[in-house]
Amino acid sequence: MLFLRPGPARGRGRGRPARAPHSGLSPPWSPAWICCWALAGCQAAWAGDLPSTSGRPPPPCLEKDYHFEYTECDSSGSRWRVAIPNSAVDCSGLPDPVRGKECTFSCASGEYLEMKNQVCSKCGEGTYSLGSGIKFDEWDELPAGFSNVATFMDTVVGPSDSRPEGCNNSSWVPRGNYIESNRDDCTVSLIYAVHLKKSGYVFFEYQYVDNNIFFEFFIQNDQCQEMDTTADKWVKLTDNGEWGSHSVMLKSGTNILYWRTTGILMGSKAVKPVLVKNITIEGVAYTSECFPCKPGTFSDKPGSFICQVCPRNTYSEKGAKECIRCDEDSQFSEEGSSECMERPPCTSKDYFQIHTPCDEEGKTQIMYKWIEPKICREDLTDAIRLPPSGEKKDCPPCNPGFYNNGSSSCHPCPPGTFSDGTKECRSCPAGTEPALGFEYKWWNVLPGNMKTSCFNVGNSKCDGMNGWEVAGDHIQSGAGGSDNDYLILNLHIPGFKPPTSMTGAMGSELGRITFVFETLCSADCVLYFMVDINRKSTNVVESWGGTKEKQAYTHVIFKNATFTFTWAFQRTNQGQDNRRFINDMVKIYSITATNAVDGVASSCRACALGSEQSGSSCVPCPPGHYIEKETNQCMECPPDTYLSIHQVYGKEACIPCGPGSRSTQGKKLAVCTNNITDFTVKEMVAGSDDYTNLVGAFVCQSTIIPSESKGFRAALSSQSIILADTFLGVTVETTLQNINIKEDMFPVSPSQIPDVHFFYKSSTTTTSCVNGRSTAVKMRCNPAKPGAGAISVPSKCPAGTCDGCTFYFLWESVEACPLCTEHDFHEIEGACKRGFQETLYVWNEPKWCIKGISLPEKKLSTCETVDFWLKVGAGVGAFTAVLLVALTCYFWKKNQKLEYKYSKLVMTTNSKECELPAADSCAIMEGEDNEEEVVYSNKQSLLGKLKSLATKEKEDHFESVQLKSSRSPNI
């Protein structure tokens, strides 16, 4: 069984959703397979060899009833050309299959493959061909085969599901001649898949001017593996109004093309999205027909590979060989138009006024001009006429630092002189120097270092026009050619340098630019303020949408480099066929740049004079020195004070240091360059390419995209933003200079050691932060965080800030612990061994200190052993026991004698009462031994004595004692 795969359906292949050309562009996942029992069987059925179901043989096939297509290539690289009947055609007698051209064959540009004879033929007039390529140049709607995929980059701000609307509405938007990317901070991919029969390339034109958007183009195969095109992945920035081109080689097989943008807005707005047009893909197998030119274009020569655009006031239809002119009196058309339009009556929106340069009499004329090209008619009934020109008015004075010297034009004052614009230039007095800069507040002519232009990404109407017009006391946006034009005003300054007297001031500010403006809008107008450093890339600093009252904005300069400041005004970002918002405008009243190199002076400032000074030139004061008012000499600021960055004249220029800080020579900041933080202090060279993106600050912010996020192959980040460039002080209190750290912002510390707070501020102001940004860092002792520790942000403010102006950080580290003292350890005594004892010193747990004093070394001391004291104790115990026994015996003996004497006394008393015979002796004499034995009888027991006491019997009790007589029994 044989399977045949024809080419894709017929069509133009020009970005329309209609059929695609015979170019082998069938998506690999949806092939249009045709199955036959066998090639011979199919041909027999088409020729009528098989019986017809209706009983009648089908009519013979004509050339209009079928078309030719190629089969799929086999392993040898060959294929067959077969005839395929058109849909709803029933005929017989189709041509037999023949061997086709090799699979890699293709025709040249301007030619197509004539399938009948299999030869290349030139395209006719009104058509074109890319040969083996396909082109998308019409973007009225998203062409067939293209798709959008939008996601939101997961950051610390929160995942995509936390955003109420997500990125469902973000996509690439067709705009007619081009397609534009999204303007928000979503990641949106424009995807197209193509199957190539041979190696080729993809080519497209683009505009990419805003580096707040990351724009990448890469290719994947059908296994979703990225092709080896890393070097060509990142698309380069383009200049305003210019179209760049980008091309990448493609391999044979399936190629999935990705145009992806990611906005990193950092609180600002993308000035202009990425624009892409004229996508061309080369390497498809063949093109079997030529494509007609789209409306508004024509091709007047055979063999064309591109169609030309019809000029202004002409038009063309599809497949035109030439353009048709409009009736110039009543009709008009823009470039590339498909029809002519009626000229409307003239209104006040169709002209504008300008001021001529001052003449010798000091007068300027107000001139009125029609907006070119003029499309309105003055001969209609309700049309207005152009107002008369030539009204003379007094010229405004020269800007400060300039003087006309009796001429009709203003000239800058020579070096060393100054003027307020109304008086002649004068030399600065001795002890002073000119305050150089630019102050533009009168707008009779455009200053020499400024220029204006106009561009539109979709047409060339305003090419060569002035984007802005001077108007006496202000400069305002011009008319332009369309409402969606970008009206550009540029100011070029070669560098910034502080005056001699300010070189000793502390701080990184070199100058500042301030402008006063207002916008008057009825639609979605936007004013962008952009800065270009060393002509590398243009960054959007701030933007304002809609009507804004008169206000001032200041941008601080921190490095000496070549700057180009740009003001871009757009009335609406939607293309309009007619002018609806021409009266919407922006007015800039004044632009002031301080400390500008090659600037002029409107005043002089005091400076320091050398000790042997004879002229009026100034000498720089050393760092930390102010200018003494009376002598104009350099004097050192008192201790613990620092010199103001705005004023160095007088002792009051020395500002006291904040709490917990002291004055020092020098200043160490973190250097953030090329989106990487480097803590090494480098010497900044003016104009060096290495420091075009350098930011010096204590705290700076960048939004980082990890390399794993959304398929990025390298870590990216946005331009660094200064959060803190001035140190205010350090204290344990939670408030300093209106910066307050709330108690519930961070978890409570488990220790009794108070947190230390570092307070910073930044002099950079924005629309939302009129007082600049500020930063508070809470340092907390945490022994579990060694080294640099860990930094966290408040749980209620995942981005570190809740209002975008004040940032809070908790820095936990062991380095934040206090220095160790003798109260942070204790001693442990060891056992006495062999007459010696060890004393050890250990830290208290947990250890809430670092560095400071060290632990004392262990101490070894002599001691008495336990055996000696045991012996002493045993000896004393034994002596005490013997003594107690001896005393017991002595007192027992003594008691016996006393008892005997008492008995004798009792017996003597009883014998007298009973008249007993007289005793031989009264008592035993002292020293006489009692040789008679004493015999006790009838002695009452202890129990008896107790009973007698209990009954209180008053009876006499006697003891009978038998005495043994010493006489002979015969007496």
Beta strands, then each sheet from edge to edge (+ up, - down):
strand 1: 3-4
strand 2: 34-35
strand 3: 66-70
strand 4: 80-85
strand 5: 98-99
strand 6: 111-114
strand 7: 119-122
strand 8: 127-128
strand 9: 133-136
strand 10: 146-152
strand 11: 173-174
strand 12: 179-180
strand 13: 186-196
strand 14: 200-207
strand 15: 213-220
strand 16: 244-250
strand 17: 253-263
strand 18: 275-282
strand 19: 291-292
strand 20: 297-298
strand 21: 308-309
strand 22: 314-315
strand 23: 324-325
strand 24: 331-332
strand 25: 341-342
strand 26: 351-355
strand 27: 363-370
strand 28: 391-394
strand 29: 402-403
strand 30: 411-412
strand 31: 417-418
strand 32: 426-427
strand 33: 432-440
strand 34: 450-455
strand 35: 468-470
strand 36: 475-477
strand 37: 486-493
strand 38: 511-520
strand 39: 526-533
strand 40: 538-545
strand 41: 548-557
strand 42: 563-570
strand 43: 585-594
strand 44: 600-606
strand 45: 625-627
strand 46: 634-636
strand 47: 641-643
strand 48: 654-656
strand 49: 670-673
strand 50: 676-678
strand 51: 695-697
strand 52: 699-701
strand 53: 704-705
strand 54: 716-717
strand 55: 721-724
strand 56: 726-731
strand 57: 735-736
strand 58: 739-740
strand 59: 756-761
strand 60: 774-781
strand 61: 790-792
strand 62: 806-813
strand 63: 825-833
strand 64: 836-843
strand 65: 859-862
strand 66: 934-937
strand 67: 960-963
sheet 1: 1+ 2-
sheet 2: 3+ 4- 5+
sheet 3: 6+ 7-
sheet 4: 8+ 19-
sheet 5: 9+ 18- 12+ 11-
sheet 6: 9+ 18- 14+ 16-
sheet 7: 10+ 13- 17+ 15-
sheet 8: 20+ 21-
sheet 9: 22+ 23-
sheet 10: 24+ 25-
sheet 11: 26+ 27- 28+
sheet 12: 29+ 30-
sheet 13: 31+ 32-
sheet 14: 35+ 36- 43+ 33- 44+
sheet 15: 34+ 37- 42+ 39- 40+
sheet 16: 35+ 36- 43+ 38- 41+
sheet 17: 45+ 46-
sheet 18: 47+ 48-
sheet 19: 50+ 49- 51+
sheet 20: 52+ 55-
sheet 21: 53+ 54-
sheet 22: 56+ 59- 60+ 62+ 61-
sheet 23: 57+ 58-
sheet 24: 63+ 64- 65+
sheet 25: 66+ 67-
end
